Amino acid sequence: MMEPGLYHILFISTALFFIGVLGFLTRRNLITMLMSIELILNSVNLNFIAFNKYVWPGKMDGLFFTLFIIAIAAAEAAVAIAIIINLYRSSQSIDVNNAEDLKY
């Protein structure tokens, strides 16, 4: 079985990135927007791993960046879900148009 090359992985990563951007720009639900941001971060992780394997195979920099991004994404998801829960408790909706209450 043939191993996928760098261009195959970059194509998948690009597709994930643009699906995430499209989901973020077109959805009005905060949960789906959060999932779109996670897709974008996962595409970046895939790029780091691919370049680490194919361009700089002896170094571990891409893996360390990926672990750092995973930790940041977990913290971002925890904070975002806490904000979404707070918004739902106050307005009984998680629609972005109702998030104007958080401004004040």
N, C-alpha and C positions, 0 to 999 in steps of 0.2 A: 504494500500500500504506500502510495506516495505522500510524503509530508507536505503540508501547505507551505508555500513560500511567503516571503515578506509582503509581496503585493497582494496575496490573497487575504492575509490578516489585516493589512491596511484597508482593503476594500470593505471588509466586515466592520472594522472600526469606524470608517467613514459613514457607512450606512447606519450604524448605531448612533453616531453623533447627530446626523441629520434627522433621524427619527425622533431623537430626544429634543432637538431644537424645534421641530415641527409640532411635537406634542406640547412643548412649553408655550409656544406662541398661539396655538389654536384652542387649547383647553381653558375652561374657566373654573374647573374644579381644582382646589388646592392639592388634593391627594395625587391627582394625575400629573399636576405640575411638578410635584416633588418626585414622582417616579420618573418623569422626563429628565430632571436634573441628575438623578442617579444613573440613567442611561448615558448621559453625557460624560459623567465621571468614569463610568465603566469603559467607555470608548477610549478615554485618555489612558486608563490603566492598561488596556489592551495594546495601545501604541507603545507605552513604556516597556512592556514585556517583549513585544515583537522586536523593537529596536535593540533591546538588551540581548536578545538571543541571536539576531542575525547581523547586527552591525558591530557590537562590542561584546562578543561572547565570553570574554574572560573577566569582565567587570560585573559588579553586582549593583551598580547605581540604579538601573531601571527597577530592580526588585525593591530597593529601599524606597524609591519614590512611590511605587505602587502601594507599599504598606502604609506609607504616610498618607496617601490619598484615601485609602480605605478607612483609616482612623479619622481623618477629617470628615469623610462622608458619613460615618456613623454618628459623629457628634452633630453634624448638620441635620441629619435625619431626626435625631432625638429632639433638638431644639425646634425644628419645623413642626414635628408632630405635637409638641407641647403648645406651640402657638396655634395650631389648627384646632386642638381640643379646646383651648381657651376661647377661640373665635366661635366654635360651635356652641359652647355653653352660653355665650352672650347673645348670639343672634340666631341660633338654631339652624344655621346653614354654613356650608363650607365653600360657598361661591365667592369668587374673587371680587365681584362687585359689592358684596357685603363686607369686605375687609376694610372699607373706609373707616369703620369704627375704631380700628387700631391706631389711627393717626393721632387721636387726641388722648 
